[in-house]
Amino acid sequence: MVLCASANMQRACPAMAVEIQQAISAGGYGFDMNVACSSATFAMGAGRERGEVRHRQNAC
């Protein structure tokens, strides 16, 4: 899954996530998420709901 989240998209259509998905040869599906300043937060929530984002703690 490719989720492209941004406060200000370059364009509305076609979805930029699909182009990113094609460029990196990712499977699954892709969609754009444009929710103003909260785009990153909403994208992480959407990914987590779909089981694609998992919490990972980095060792420092």
PASEGU-918691 format. One line per 4 residues: number of its first residue (from 1); for each residue y negated, x negated, z negated of N, C-alpha, C, O. Coordinates in pm, 1 decimal. Example, Ala and Ser with C-alpha at 12.3 -4.5 7.8 and 13.67 -1.06 7.14 Angstrom:
% residues 2
1	569.0/-1319.0/-780.0/450.0/-1230.0/-780.0/330.0/-1320.0/-780.0/331.9/-1423.6/-846.5  225.0/-1285.0/-708.0/106.0/-1367.0/-714.0/-3.0/-1290.0/-787.0/-113.8/-1340.9/-803.9;
END
This chain:
% residues 60
1	117.0/-84.3/0.0/0.0/0.0/0.0/-123.4/-88.9/0.0/-131.7/-185.7/-75.6  -217.4/-55.7/84.0/-346.5/-124.4/87.6/-454.1/-22.4/53.5/-467.3/80.9/119.1  -529.8/-53.3/-49.1/-639.7/32.5/-92.5/-767.9/-46.9/-75.9/-783.7/-151.8/-138.3  -858.1/0.1/5.6/-986.3/-66.6/26.2/-1092.2/11.6/-51.0/-1128.9/122.5/-12.2;
5	-1141.4/-47.2/-161.2/-1238.7/21.1/-247.0/-1372.3/-51.2/-239.4/-1379.9/-173.3/-253.9  -1477.7/26.7/-216.2/-1610.0/-32.3/-202.5/-1717.1/69.8/-238.4/-1698.3/190.1/-220.6  -1829.0/20.8/-288.9/-1941.4/108.9/-319.7/-2015.0/149.6/-192.4/-2081.0/253.4/-188.8  -2003.6/67.9/-88.5/-2074.4/95.2/35.7/-1989.0/49.7/153.3/-1986.2/-68.8/186.5;
9	-1919.5/143.8/215.8/-1832.6/110.4/328.8/-1914.8/77.2/452.7/-2024.8/128.8/472.4  -1859.3/-8.7/533.9/-1923.4/-47.0/659.2/-1931.2/72.6/754.5/-2026.4/86.9/831.2  -1829.1/157.5/747.6/-1823.0/277.6/830.8/-1727.1/376.7/765.9/-1645.5/339.2/681.7  -1737.2/500.5/804.5/-1650.8/604.3/745.6/-1516.8/616.8/817.2/-1415.3/645.9/753.9;
13	-1515.6/595.4/946.3/-1394.8/614.9/1024.0/-1392.5/516.4/1139.9/-1497.4/499.3/1202.0  -1285.8/451.8/1174.0/-1153.6/458.7/1113.5/-1149.0/383.4/980.5/-1236.3/301.7/950.9  -1047.8/411.6/902.5/-1033.6/351.3/770.2/-1017.7/199.5/780.8/-938.4/149.7/860.7  -1093.1/128.3/700.2/-1086.1/-18.2/700.5/-954.4/-67.0/639.9/-904.5/-172.6/678.8;
17	-897.6/7.8/545.5/-771.8/-31.9/482.2/-659.2/-44.0/584.8/-573.6/-131.6/573.0  -659.1/42.2/683.8/-555.5/38.2/786.4/-567.5/-89.6/869.5/-466.6/-148.9/907.8  -689.9/-131.4/896.9/-710.9/-255.9/971.4/-668.6/-376.8/887.6/-609.1/-470.8/940.3  -698.8/-374.9/758.3/-656.4/-483.3/668.6/-504.2/-487.2/662.3/-443.2/-593.9/668.9;
21	-444.3/-370.3/649.5/-299.1/-358.4/644.3/-234.6/-419.6/768.2/-134.7/-490.9/758.1  -291.0/-392.1/883.0/-237.9/-445.7/1008.1/-256.0/-597.6/1013.9/-166.2/-669.1/1058.1  -371.1/-646.4/969.6/-399.4/-790.6/975.6/-306.8/-872.4/886.2/-272.9/-985.9/919.8  -265.1/-815.6/771.6/-178.2/-890.7/680.9/-32.1/-847.6/692.5/52.0/-889.9/613.1;
25	-2.5/-764.3/790.6/133.5/-714.5/816.9/195.8/-649.0/694.9/312.2/-673.1/662.9  118.1/-566.4/627.7/167.8/-495.2/509.0/232.0/-363.9/550.9/185.2/-297.8/643.6  338.0/-327.0/483.0/403.4/-199.2/509.6/343.4/-90.0/423.8/246.1/-112.3/351.8  401.4/26.9/431.9/355.1/138.2/349.2/237.8/209.6/413.2/237.4/236.7/533.3;
29	139.7/239.4/332.2/24.0/313.0/381.4/-103.4/250.2/329.4/-99.5/168.9/237.0  -216.1/287.0/387.4/-344.1/233.6/343.9/-451.3/340.6/353.5/-448.0/426.7/441.4  -546.3/333.7/261.4/-659.6/425.9/268.6/-781.3/365.8/201.2/-769.9/277.9/115.7  -897.3/414.2/240.7/-1023.7/369.7/183.7/-1060.7/458.2/65.7/-1026.9/576.5/61.9;
33	-1129.6/399.7/-29.0/-1177.6/474.8/-144.2/-1323.8/439.4/-164.3/-1357.0/325.2/-196.1  -1410.2/536.2/-145.8/-1553.7/515.3/-158.7/-1606.2/605.6/-269.9/-1635.3/723.1/-247.6  -1617.9/548.7/-391.0/-1658.9/626.5/-507.7/-1778.7/558.1/-573.9/-1784.6/545.6/-696.2  -1872.5/514.8/-492.7/-1993.9/447.9/-540.6/-1959.5/330.5/-631.0/-1868.7/253.5/-599.7;
37	-2028.7/315.8/-740.3/-2012.2/199.1/-828.3/-1876.9/195.3/-898.8/-1836.9/90.3/-949.0  -1806.8/306.2/-903.3/-1678.4/312.9/-974.4/-1558.2/290.9/-882.8/-1445.2/316.0/-924.6  -1578.6/245.5/-761.4/-1469.5/232.6/-664.5/-1353.7/148.8/-715.7/-1238.2/189.1/-701.7  -1381.5/33.3/-774.8/-1274.3/-54.6/-821.9/-1193.5/12.9/-931.9/-1070.6/5.0/-932.6;
41	-1261.3/78.5/-1023.8/-1192.5/147.3/-1132.9/-1104.7/259.4/-1079.9/-990.1/274.0/-1122.7  -1156.9/338.6/-987.6/-1080.3/448.1/-929.7/-962.6/394.8/-848.1/-854.8/454.2/-850.0  -981.3/284.7/-777.0/-873.7/226.5/-696.9/-759.4/177.7/-785.8/-642.3/198.3/-754.0  -793.7/113.4/-896.7/-689.6/67.1/-988.5/-614.0/186.0/-1047.4/-492.1/180.3/-1063.5;
45	-685.0/292.3/-1079.1/-619.4/412.5/-1130.4/-528.3/476.1/-1026.7/-417.4/518.9/-1058.8  -574.6/482.2/-903.2/-494.2/540.9/-794.9/-369.1/457.7/-770.4/-260.9/512.9/-750.4  -382.9/326.2/-771.8/-267.2/238.3/-753.4/-168.0/251.0/-867.0/-46.8/252.0/-845.2  -219.3/260.7/-987.5/-131.9/274.5/-1104.3/-56.9/407.7/-1100.4/61.3/412.9/-1134.5;
49	-124.2/515.2/-1059.2/-59.4/646.1/-1048.9/54.6/643.6/-947.8/154.7/713.2/-964.9  39.9/565.1/-844.4/141.8/556.8/-739.9/244.8/448.3/-769.9/335.2/425.2/-689.7  232.2/382.1/-883.4/328.9/279.4/-922.0/311.2/148.3/-849.7/401.6/64.8/-852.4  196.9/126.6/-784.5/175.1/5.7/-707.5/101.1/-102.3/-787.1/111.3/-220.6/-754.5;
53	27.6/-63.3/-889.6/-47.8/-159.2/-970.5/17.1/-166.3/-1106.8/36.2/-64.4/-1173.2  50.6/-285.9/-1147.8/112.2/-305.1/-1277.9/25.7/-398.7/-1359.9/-35.3/-491.7/-1307.2  21.4/-373.2/-1487.2/-55.4/-459.7/-1576.7/14.1/-593.8/-1587.9/134.4/-600.7/-1613.1  -61.7/-699.5/-1569.1/-5.9/-833.2/-1581.5/-103.3/-916.4/-1662.9/-222.7/-921.3/-1633.2;
57	-52.2/-980.3/-1763.5/-138.0/-1063.1/-1846.9/-121.4/-1208.1/-1803.8/-9.8/-1259.6/-1797.0  -232.2/-1272.5/-1775.1/-228.9/-1412.8/-1733.4/-232.3/-1503.1/-1854.8/-307.1/-1478.7/-1949.4  -152.0/-1606.3/-1851.8/-154.6/-1706.3/-1959.1/-265.5/-1805.4/-1930.4/-270.3/-1863.7/-1822.1  -353.6/-1824.9/-2024.9/-465.2/-1917.8/-2007.7/-443.6/-2043.0/-2087.9/-527.5/-2133.0/-2085.8;
END
